[in-house]
Amino acid sequence: MITTSTSSISSTAMYTHVLLLIIGAGVISGVTAVSPMKTAVVLQDQVTKGNESVCEFKNHDLRIALGLSHNVTLYINGNIEENVTLMFTTDSNATEILRELPNVTFVAEEMINQTLLTVTPIAVGKTVLITKAIPPNMTDVSKAFVRVVVPHSDVLDYVSDAVGWIYFVAWSVSFYPQTFSNWRRKSVIGLHFDFLSLNTVGFLVYSIFNICLFGIPYIESEYFKRHPYGVNPVQLNDVIFSVHAFAACCIQVFQCFIYDRGDQQISNTAKSIFSTVGLVTIVMVILAAASVVPWLDFLYYLSYVKLFITLIKYIPQAYYNYRRKSTSGWSIGNILLDFTGGALSIAQMIIISYNYNDWGSIFGDPTKFGLGLFSIIFDVFFMVQHYILYRGNAGYQHVCESPTPSHEDELL
């Protein structure tokens, strides 16, 4: 027999998970068309290894329109030795998204092992429906949760997806104008080596982060242990983008060895940054291999490296253009595509935030929004340099009848 009551249940505290970079997806850099869900605090007292029964929803994701209701089935598998009361709450801490569900009681030793729940949204937004059992040691409810999304409009979801694919393509193609320019000129003069080396290292660590979190089950299980109600923040398109970007940077590095580069070289400042990053990375790998820190924390460290590099990588090129009073050799096509990708990335964030009334994903997580805005500001600065300040300026001047222009000549 199943009995119900309508006692009021207090909401559990919300745990807001912020994925650094990258993420990012596509952060940071990055590209992702999937908006991360809010996650809830783990109810540790509910999970007991000695449980004989398991309570779960078969489907953990539910999309439902405002004004409609949807039925979901809750299953309890195994025997229970005494009556178990299930209570339902959500992780929303501002506006309640769902109508409160009544408690459900399963009676010990009875054959009924499922019950139908009617989920009714009362506001637009995202939330996680969480189950708590009393007494907690009678059944495992760690899988008894549903991520619920209630949009303003399905059309906006299609628009968001379209915008996501456009900026994915724009960012992916943005590496080719510079590569083509280097090949056409048979020269890399004008492309600052600090910018290129920082970009290469940044996408290397970003690729490692994405591949490990997406493709290694052990790492993924570590993530879900910390965020049991979350979704994997790394999608296949994140992996493809980061690996492609790293490969494109490697091609440009190869061009630096075979084409005219004058006297350009990586600065001592950049070498110091790479040495520090390399040393800390080796220490982190040793600590992770010795089980002193989890491998997931090592990946988070890599995301911090990507975050730091994204913040500084444009500075050498901007200063280099200023010293030369020219943007010759520095492809404006790269900047225009990067600006397009960054602007559309922010536009998608705004569309998603409005459609799910989830403005906290922007203002509650300023890292992703700030990085996108920071990149756009530098792109605008590069466009001002190219089209206004140094328009038509030559890339270098022959100094003292030198037959071969050098990097020093450019600076003069």
Secondary structure, 3 states (H helix, E strand, C coil): CEEEECCCCCCCCEECCCCCCHHHHHCCCCCCCCCCCCEECCCHHHCCCCCCEEEEECCCEEECCCCCCEEEEEEEECCCCCCEEEEEEECCCCCCCECCCCEEEECCCCCCCEEEEEECECCCEEEEEEEEEECCCCEEEEECEEEEEECCCHHHHHHHHHHHHHHHHHHHHCCHHHHHHHHHHCECCCCCHHHHHHHHHHHHHHHHHHHHHHHCHHHHHHHHHHCCCCCCCCCHHHHHHHHHHHHHHHHHHHHHHHCECCCCCCCHHHHHHHHHHHHHHHHHHHHHHCCCCCHHHHHHHHHHHHHHHHHHCHHHHHHHHHHHCCCCCCCHHHHHHHHHHHHHHHHHHHHHHHHCCCCHHHHCCHHHHHHHHHHHHHHHHHHHHHHHHCCCCCCCCCCCCCCCCCHHHHHC
